[in-house]
Amino acid sequence: MQVPHYRPRALLRQQRGPQAKGKLFLVMARRLPPLNALRAFEAAARLGSFSAAAQELRVTDSAVSQQVRTLERYLGTRLFKRLPRVCC
């Protein structure tokens, strides 16, 4: 039994048939962002704060922050403007 080798997307486009489509799907599936990071981002954006998102998702504030930071690294752009807390 031969182990399939990794091929660049350009080579996959040249192939025809159901096997090529399956391989192309696998290449595309690797590009999906982490689901938990998307959930944390959606909740934080909708509710307007990491704390409110954390309560809704039943995790800590820092967990939401880390998940959003993971998504930001994955996408290569900042999604939130983080401002320092102001006391009093």
C-alpha positions as CSV (number, residue, x, y, z in Angstrom):
1,M,0.0,0.0,0.0
2,Q,1.5,3.3,-1.0
3,V,1.3,6.4,1.2
4,P,0.0,9.4,-0.8
5,H,2.5,12.2,-1.0
6,Y,1.7,15.9,-0.4
7,R,1.2,17.8,-3.6
8,P,0.9,21.6,-4.0
9,R,-2.5,22.9,-4.8
10,A,-1.4,23.9,-8.4
11,L,-0.8,20.2,-9.1
12,L,-4.1,19.2,-7.6
13,R,-5.9,21.5,-9.9
14,Q,-4.4,19.8,-13.0
15,Q,-5.7,16.4,-11.9
16,R,-9.2,15.3,-12.9
17,G,-11.7,13.0,-11.3
18,P,-13.1,12.2,-7.9
19,Q,-9.7,11.5,-6.3
20,A,-8.5,15.0,-7.2
21,K,-11.6,16.6,-5.7
22,G,-11.1,14.6,-2.4
23,K,-7.5,15.7,-2.2
24,L,-8.4,19.3,-2.9
25,F,-11.0,19.2,-0.1
26,L,-8.3,18.0,2.3
27,V,-6.1,20.9,1.4
28,M,-8.9,23.3,1.9
29,A,-10.0,21.7,5.2
30,R,-6.6,22.4,6.7
31,R,-7.2,26.2,6.2
32,L,-10.3,26.4,8.4
33,P,-9.8,28.5,11.5
34,P,-10.1,26.9,15.0
35,L,-13.8,26.6,15.9
36,N,-13.4,27.6,19.6
37,A,-11.5,30.7,18.4
38,L,-14.4,31.6,16.1
39,R,-16.9,31.0,18.9
40,A,-15.0,33.3,21.3
41,F,-14.7,36.0,18.7
42,E,-18.3,35.9,17.7
43,A,-19.5,36.1,21.4
44,A,-17.0,38.9,22.2
45,A,-18.0,40.9,19.1
46,R,-21.7,40.5,19.7
47,L,-21.6,41.3,23.4
48,G,-18.9,43.9,23.3
49,S,-16.5,42.6,25.9
50,F,-14.3,39.6,26.7
51,S,-15.9,39.3,30.2
52,A,-19.4,39.0,28.9
53,A,-18.3,36.5,26.2
54,A,-16.5,34.5,28.9
55,Q,-19.6,34.3,31.0
56,E,-21.7,33.2,28.1
57,L,-19.2,30.6,27.0
58,R,-18.6,29.6,30.7
59,V,-14.8,30.1,30.5
60,T,-12.4,32.6,31.9
61,D,-11.8,36.1,30.5
62,S,-8.2,35.1,29.7
63,A,-9.4,32.0,27.8
64,V,-11.5,34.2,25.5
65,S,-8.6,36.6,25.1
66,Q,-6.3,33.8,24.1
67,Q,-8.8,32.3,21.7
68,V,-9.3,35.7,20.0
69,R,-5.5,36.2,19.9
70,T,-5.2,32.7,18.3
71,L,-7.7,33.8,15.6
72,E,-5.9,37.0,15.1
73,R,-2.6,35.2,14.5
74,Y,-4.3,32.7,12.2
75,L,-5.8,35.6,10.1
76,G,-2.8,37.8,10.4
77,T,-4.7,40.9,11.5
78,R,-6.0,42.5,14.6
79,L,-9.7,42.0,15.2
80,F,-10.2,44.1,18.4
81,K,-8.7,47.3,19.6
82,R,-7.4,46.5,23.1
83,L,-7.6,49.4,25.4
84,P,-6.0,49.6,28.9
85,R,-8.4,49.6,31.8
86,V,-8.9,52.9,33.5
87,C,-9.2,52.8,37.3
88,C,-11.8,55.0,39.0
